[in-house]
């Protein structure tokens, strides 16, 4: 028997936040928001900074991109996740994430990935 608490899924509101054109890449931007959260200008600025500083260099180093992708900005119950996706080589979908708990001083690092 599992003695741990089971997290219950709660539906999220989804919104289309438009397009970003950054260095020739076009990203569709989506919001995915927990009931008690919202996407404000600070969160949008964080997402844009993450894409510019962390995602665009990855896209450039990988090469052979298709010039398009999408970003999901998700203020959840425990923290914010920004998930950037882009295509290379015609059909390979790449992904890079930013995650930070609201209570944390620093974002979660890739070094802790399983």
C-alpha positions as YAML, in Angstrom:
chain: A
units: angstrom
residues:
- id: 1
  name: UNK
  ca: [0.00, 0.00, 0.00]
- id: 2
  name: UNK
  ca: [1.23, 3.48, -0.87]
- id: 3
  name: UNK
  ca: [1.36, 5.66, 2.24]
- id: 4
  name: UNK
  ca: [2.37, 8.84, 0.38]
- id: 5
  name: UNK
  ca: [-0.16, 11.54, -0.42]
- id: 6
  name: UNK
  ca: [-1.47, 11.36, -3.97]
- id: 7
  name: UNK
  ca: [-1.43, 14.59, -5.94]
- id: 8
  name: UNK
  ca: [-4.79, 15.26, -7.56]
- id: 9
  name: UNK
  ca: [-4.80, 16.83, -11.01]
- id: 10
  name: UNK
  ca: [-6.65, 20.13, -11.30]
- id: 11
  name: UNK
  ca: [-7.46, 21.42, -14.81]
- id: 12
  name: UNK
  ca: [-5.55, 24.53, -15.89]
- id: 13
  name: UNK
  ca: [-6.66, 27.50, -17.94]
- id: 14
  name: UNK
  ca: [-4.91, 27.65, -21.33]
- id: 15
  name: UNK
  ca: [-4.36, 30.86, -23.29]
- id: 16
  name: UNK
  ca: [-2.72, 31.90, -26.55]
- id: 17
  name: UNK
  ca: [-0.25, 34.68, -25.77]
- id: 18
  name: UNK
  ca: [0.77, 35.43, -29.36]
- id: 19
  name: UNK
  ca: [4.05, 35.07, -31.23]
- id: 20
  name: UNK
  ca: [7.65, 35.95, -30.45]
- id: 21
  name: UNK
  ca: [10.13, 36.41, -33.27]
- id: 22
  name: UNK
  ca: [13.63, 36.07, -31.83]
- id: 23
  name: UNK
  ca: [16.68, 35.97, -34.06]
- id: 24
  name: UNK
  ca: [14.70, 34.46, -36.93]
- id: 25
  name: UNK
  ca: [12.88, 31.87, -34.82]
- id: 26
  name: UNK
  ca: [9.14, 32.20, -34.45]
- id: 27
  name: UNK
  ca: [7.70, 30.86, -31.21]
- id: 28
  name: UNK
  ca: [3.99, 30.46, -30.46]
- id: 29
  name: UNK
  ca: [3.47, 31.37, -26.80]
- id: 30
  name: UNK
  ca: [0.93, 29.63, -24.58]
- id: 31
  name: UNK
  ca: [-0.09, 30.18, -20.99]
- id: 32
  name: UNK
  ca: [-1.05, 27.28, -18.74]
- id: 33
  name: UNK
  ca: [-2.17, 28.67, -15.38]
- id: 34
  name: UNK
  ca: [-3.15, 27.16, -12.03]
- id: 35
  name: UNK
  ca: [-6.34, 28.56, -10.46]
- id: 36
  name: UNK
  ca: [-4.62, 30.83, -7.98]
- id: 37
  name: UNK
  ca: [-1.92, 32.15, -10.38]
- id: 38
  name: UNK
  ca: [-1.60, 34.47, -13.36]
- id: 39
  name: UNK
  ca: [0.88, 35.46, -16.05]
- id: 40
  name: UNK
  ca: [1.98, 39.01, -15.38]
- id: 41
  name: UNK
  ca: [4.56, 41.17, -17.13]
- id: 42
  name: UNK
  ca: [7.31, 39.97, -14.76]
- id: 43
  name: UNK
  ca: [6.62, 36.35, -15.73]
- id: 44
  name: UNK
  ca: [6.58, 37.25, -19.45]
- id: 45
  name: UNK
  ca: [9.90, 39.08, -19.04]
- id: 46
  name: UNK
  ca: [11.36, 36.04, -17.26]
- id: 47
  name: UNK
  ca: [10.22, 33.76, -20.09]
- id: 48
  name: UNK
  ca: [11.66, 36.05, -22.77]
- id: 49
  name: UNK
  ca: [14.98, 36.32, -20.90]
- id: 50
  name: UNK
  ca: [15.12, 32.52, -20.54]
- id: 51
  name: UNK
  ca: [14.49, 32.00, -24.26]
- id: 52
  name: UNK
  ca: [17.09, 34.62, -25.24]
- id: 53
  name: UNK
  ca: [19.82, 33.54, -22.80]
- id: 54
  name: UNK
  ca: [19.34, 29.75, -22.61]
- id: 55
  name: UNK
  ca: [17.27, 28.54, -25.55]
- id: 56
  name: UNK
  ca: [18.56, 30.54, -28.53]
- id: 57
  name: UNK
  ca: [22.21, 29.50, -27.92]
- id: 58
  name: UNK
  ca: [21.09, 25.84, -27.75]
- id: 59
  name: UNK
  ca: [19.17, 26.20, -31.00]
- id: 60
  name: UNK
  ca: [22.20, 27.79, -32.67]
- id: 61
  name: UNK
  ca: [24.62, 25.14, -31.41]
- id: 62
  name: UNK
  ca: [22.33, 22.30, -32.51]
- id: 63
  name: UNK
  ca: [21.92, 23.79, -35.98]
- id: 64
  name: UNK
  ca: [19.51, 22.76, -38.72]
- id: 65
  name: UNK
  ca: [16.49, 24.32, -36.99]
- id: 66
  name: UNK
  ca: [13.19, 24.77, -38.78]
- id: 67
  name: UNK
  ca: [12.77, 28.36, -37.59]
- id: 68
  name: UNK
  ca: [9.78, 27.58, -35.40]
- id: 69
  name: UNK
  ca: [8.76, 26.35, -31.99]
- id: 70
  name: UNK
  ca: [6.51, 27.02, -29.05]
- id: 71
  name: UNK
  ca: [6.84, 28.09, -25.43]
- id: 72
  name: UNK
  ca: [4.55, 27.14, -22.56]
- id: 73
  name: UNK
  ca: [4.57, 29.50, -19.57]
- id: 74
  name: UNK
  ca: [3.13, 27.65, -16.60]
- id: 75
  name: UNK
  ca: [2.66, 29.37, -13.25]
- id: 76
  name: UNK
  ca: [1.65, 26.29, -11.28]
- id: 77
  name: UNK
  ca: [0.66, 25.78, -7.69]
- id: 78
  name: UNK
  ca: [4.23, 25.31, -6.38]
- id: 79
  name: UNK
  ca: [6.31, 27.25, -8.89]
- id: 80
  name: UNK
  ca: [6.77, 28.47, -12.43]
- id: 81
  name: UNK
  ca: [7.83, 26.31, -15.36]
- id: 82
  name: UNK
  ca: [8.81, 27.68, -18.75]
- id: 83
  name: UNK
  ca: [9.08, 24.97, -21.37]
- id: 84
  name: UNK
  ca: [10.58, 25.88, -24.75]
- id: 85
  name: UNK
  ca: [10.33, 23.54, -27.76]
- id: 86
  name: UNK
  ca: [11.74, 23.81, -31.28]
- id: 87
  name: UNK
  ca: [12.11, 21.56, -34.29]
- id: 88
  name: UNK
  ca: [15.32, 20.54, -36.04]
- id: 89
  name: UNK
  ca: [16.03, 18.30, -39.02]
- id: 90
  name: UNK
  ca: [12.42, 18.49, -40.20]
- id: 91
  name: UNK
  ca: [10.76, 16.50, -37.43]
- id: 92
  name: UNK
  ca: [12.94, 16.25, -34.30]
- id: 93
  name: UNK
  ca: [11.37, 18.14, -31.40]
- id: 94
  name: UNK
  ca: [13.88, 19.58, -28.90]
- id: 95
  name: UNK
  ca: [13.00, 20.89, -25.45]
- id: 96
  name: UNK
  ca: [14.62, 22.98, -22.72]
- id: 97
  name: UNK
  ca: [12.96, 23.87, -19.41]
- id: 98
  name: UNK
  ca: [13.22, 26.48, -16.70]
- id: 99
  name: UNK
  ca: [11.69, 25.60, -13.33]
- id: 100
  name: UNK
  ca: [11.68, 27.50, -10.07]
- id: 101
  name: UNK
  ca: [9.67, 26.88, -6.93]
- id: 102
  name: UNK
  ca: [8.11, 30.06, -5.56]
- id: 103
  name: UNK
  ca: [9.90, 29.43, -2.26]
- id: 104
  name: UNK
  ca: [13.33, 28.85, -3.87]
- id: 105
  name: UNK
  ca: [16.05, 31.44, -4.22]
- id: 106
  name: UNK
  ca: [17.41, 29.84, -7.40]
- id: 107
  name: UNK
  ca: [15.87, 27.89, -10.28]
- id: 108
  name: UNK
  ca: [16.04, 24.11, -10.42]
- id: 109
  name: UNK
  ca: [19.16, 22.92, -12.25]
- id: 110
  name: UNK
  ca: [19.57, 20.33, -14.98]
- id: 111
  name: UNK
  ca: [22.20, 18.59, -12.84]
- id: 112
  name: UNK
  ca: [19.42, 17.17, -10.68]
- id: 113
  name: UNK
  ca: [17.67, 15.48, -13.62]
- id: 114
  name: UNK
  ca: [17.02, 11.77, -13.23]
...
